[in-house]
Amino acid sequence: MNGYIIMKSPKQATPRDLHRSKPRWQAQWLSAKWWTPVRKVSASAVVILGVVTGLLNFLPRVTVDMAASVNKKNPVALSVIVRNTGYIPLNNVRIQMGLCVLDLGRINLVGEGYDKITKTCQRPLETRFFLYDHDWTADNLVVDRSMGINIGDLWGFGPGFELKKGDISIVIEYYPWLLPIKLEREFSYRANIQDTDAVVWLPISR
């Protein structure tokens, strides 16, 4: 009888069995001693990644909303809304205005971060202004709550001032809930003066 008979205990092997059987090199690779630690390390990495991702969700988050536009002849009448969009309360919140440059025609306010040669601002801005009142500070800012300020509260500029150039920051200082660590976020804005005399404060990406 020509050909070969391949035997497989306890029954004869079929073409389907041969197709399903793993090549010897693959079986040896899967059973290699080094493969077990690799699988353990991979599983540990997945667990650690899940834990880190969960913790990142609880990091404090604040957002700043500026007024849509103001008139360039009353540029400091600028309202700012600060909101806690995270999952934990924020304590001892303080809002500050960082100054790079405010050219108001009759007066030019320049902060330490303004480079007069390149006419650019170096951040974070160190020249800052704030008020000790209930609008600019909050003992506790809970989740989904907001607080609002008006930049005009800092100065009493009357008529006759017109914005020529503006570059400022809104700086938020706070302590995350139950943590004795002071954090801060800086939101930078540059004035875009429209032909209609309106001023739009555009965010500056960093």
Buried (B, 14 or more C-beta within 10 A) or exposed (E): EEEEEEEEEEEEEEEEEEEEEEEEEEEEEEEEEEEEEEEEEEEEEEEEEEEEEEEEEEEBBBBBBBBEBBEBBBBBBBBBEBBBEBEBBBBEBBBBBBBBBBBBEEEEBBBEBBEEEEEEBEBBBEBBBBBEEEEBBBEBBEBEEBBEBBBBBBBEBEEEBBBBBBBBBBBBBBBBBEEEEEBEBBBBBBBEBEEEEEBBBEEBEE
